Structures are given as structure tokens and as C-alpha cells.
Amino acid sequence: MMLSVRDLAVARGGVPVLEGVSFDLAPGRALVLRGPNGSGKTTLLRTVAGLQPPFEGTVEGAGERIAYAAHSDGLKSMLTVTENLRFWAHVFGTSDIAPALHDFDLDTLADRLAGNLSAGQKRRLGLARLMVTGRPVWVLDEPTVSLDTASVALFATAVRKHLAAGGSALMATHIDLGIPEADVFDVTPLKARPRAAKQDEAFL
Ligand SMILES: Nc1ncnc2c1ncn2[C@@H]1O[C@H](COP(=O)(O)OP(=O)(O)OP(=O)(O)O)[C@@H](O)[C@H]1O
């Protein structure tokens, strides 16, 4: 298994928002998280990615195998598209940025400063970064925000290529990604029951 989540409860500000979350993610599989605004999808993804500790339960197989892409694109605005990807390739110990440029239709933008890109172009670059990490588990929070229809299709193709290569993906999204083979996990029934906050987490 790439990722095993067992009886996980996740919290914001020390208050649990979801509990009893269990799922497995196998190589080559994608899992789409669904649930209304504020239901805890972002909190769950951040916990799985190791950015905050579980309130209860366990996450196995995460850590260094995860590439996490959140709402903010994390781009260096004073570097070009190519320089951004080279930077991330260096950080993650990989070298080939050509497939990432190509698959996200960034070839014609390669020499533009990231800061001068449109919102959707920035998002494409942020997602292209996932490819150069070389990491097997992609954890994506609303990956298609700002993307037009054609770019959503590019993204879906890139995810499928990643799955075909034995990678896996965990994604929160409100739209249909065009990846019909993905499994769906609705967090709505897992809303945490009210209980006392854990004081020692209030400072995280
Ligand atoms: N610092 C905080 N302290 C307490 N509660 C918080 C804090 N930050 C966020 N929350 C609450 O935690 C809940 C879960 O938020 P989260 O961002 O995980 O939801 P989401 O499912 O990703 O929502 P969306 O679909 O709107 O992105 C929300 O009700 C939110 O208001």
C-alpha cells in the first residue's frame, strides 16, 4: 500500500473536525475527497502530508514519499518558469524538467517570469512542479482552481500518466476532474462529534 490511514481524527485549532477516517491508497490508484465547504478536507490533506499531527489515529507510508500541492502555488515570482522547475528538480534531486514543461503546456512560457503569469498559468506551473519532485504520492488540494477546461484536461492526463507509472494521488475537489477510474471518498458522514479540545494542540 502507498498510504494507509487508520481511525484518523484531524483537528483545526485543537478542535476535531473529522474522525474515524480510514482508507488505503494503492499504487496506481487515485482517491478523490468530497464534502461541503468547511467539512475538513484541507485539514485531512494537511495531516496526511505531515504538515500537522493527527489528533487521533495513524497515517502510514507518508513522509518523504508525498508531494503536496496546496492552494498557494509556492512559486518564485522573480524566477522564470524554467528556473522554477530547475529549482524544484534540484531540491528533490531530479533533473529532467522537459516532461513537466510539455505536459502542462508551458514550453511557450518557459522564459517568462513566474510572477508575470496569469492565475491559470501559475497553477499549471505549480502542478508541473509535482512531476519534477519524482515523488510517488501526490496530495492535491483543489488542484483545478483557476484552470480552464483545456488545462483541467491536461491535468487529468498528467495524473493518469502518474498513476500508470505506479504513482498514486489523493485529491480534494469540488469539480469533476475527468478521471473516471478514481475512487471517491465522501467525508461528510465523518464530521467529528463535539468534545473538549486538547489543550496541548492549541499552540500548533
Ligand atoms: N484556526 C482554526 N481554528 C478553528 N477552526 C478552524 C481554523 N481554521 C479552520 N477552521 C475550521 O475547520 C473546518 C475545516 O476546514 P477545512 O479547510 O479543512 O475544510 P474544507 O473541507 O477543506 O473546506 P473547503 O471545501 O471550503 O476548502 C472549517 O469549519 C473551518 O472553519
The ligand as an SDF file (V2000), in Angstrom:
LIG
                    3D

 31 33  0  0  0  0  0  0  0  0999 V2000
   -7.5590   28.0370   13.1270 N   0  0  0  0  0  0  0  0  0  0  0  0
   -8.7330   27.4230   13.1600 C   0  0  0  0  0  0  0  0  0  0  0  0
   -9.3320   27.1600   14.3460 N   0  0  0  0  0  0  0  0  0  0  0  0
  -10.5190   26.5340   14.4050 C   0  0  0  0  0  0  0  0  0  0  0  0
  -11.1980   26.1130   13.3150 N   0  0  0  0  0  0  0  0  0  0  0  0
  -10.6610   26.3470   12.1290 C   0  0  0  0  0  0  0  0  0  0  0  0
   -9.4030   27.0100   11.9800 C   0  0  0  0  0  0  0  0  0  0  0  0
   -9.1340   27.0710   10.6640 N   0  0  0  0  0  0  0  0  0  0  0  0
  -10.1630   26.4950   10.0220 C   0  0  0  0  0  0  0  0  0  0  0  0
  -11.0850   26.0410   10.8880 N   0  0  0  0  0  0  0  0  0  0  0  0
  -12.3600   25.3450   10.5810 C   0  0  0  0  0  0  0  0  0  0  0  0
  -12.0520   23.9670   10.3530 O   0  0  0  0  0  0  0  0  0  0  0  0
  -13.0450   23.4090    9.4680 C   0  0  0  0  0  0  0  0  0  0  0  0
  -12.3800   22.5920    8.3850 C   0  0  0  0  0  0  0  0  0  0  0  0
  -11.7540   23.4340    7.4330 O   0  0  0  0  0  0  0  0  0  0  0  0
  -11.0790   22.8590    6.1010 P   0  0  0  0  0  0  0  0  0  0  0  0
  -10.3310   23.9800    5.4680 O   0  0  0  0  0  0  0  0  0  0  0  0
  -10.3150   21.6270    6.4260 O   0  0  0  0  0  0  0  0  0  0  0  0
  -12.3700   22.4700    5.2180 O   0  0  0  0  0  0  0  0  0  0  0  0
  -12.5010   22.0590    3.6860 P   0  0  0  0  0  0  0  0  0  0  0  0
  -13.3480   20.8280    3.6310 O   0  0  0  0  0  0  0  0  0  0  0  0
  -11.1560   21.9670    3.0640 O   0  0  0  0  0  0  0  0  0  0  0  0
  -13.3130   23.2840    3.0890 O   0  0  0  0  0  0  0  0  0  0  0  0
  -13.3810   23.9200    1.5990 P   0  0  0  0  0  0  0  0  0  0  0  0
  -14.1850   22.9790    0.7430 O   0  0  0  0  0  0  0  0  0  0  0  0
  -14.1230   25.2140    1.8540 O   0  0  0  0  0  0  0  0  0  0  0  0
  -11.9780   24.1390    1.1310 O   0  0  0  0  0  0  0  0  0  0  0  0
  -13.8550   24.5970    8.9670 C   0  0  0  0  0  0  0  0  0  0  0  0
  -15.0860   24.6060    9.6330 O   0  0  0  0  0  0  0  0  0  0  0  0
  -13.0120   25.8020    9.3160 C   0  0  0  0  0  0  0  0  0  0  0  0
  -13.8040   26.9490    9.5210 O   0  0  0  0  0  0  0  0  0  0  0  0
  1  2  1  0
  2  3  1  0
  2  7  2  0
  3  4  2  0
  4  5  1  0
  5  6  2  0
  6  7  1  0
  6 10  1  0
  7  8  1  0
  8  9  2  0
  9 10  1  0
 10 11  1  0
 11 12  1  0
 11 30  1  0
 12 13  1  0
 13 14  1  0
 13 28  1  0
 14 15  1  0
 15 16  1  0
 16 17  2  0
 16 18  1  0
 16 19  1  0
 19 20  1  0
 20 21  2  0
 20 22  1  0
 20 23  1  0
 23 24  1  0
 24 25  2  0
 24 26  1  0
 24 27  1  0
 28 29  1  0
 28 30  1  0
 30 31  1  0
M  END
$$$$
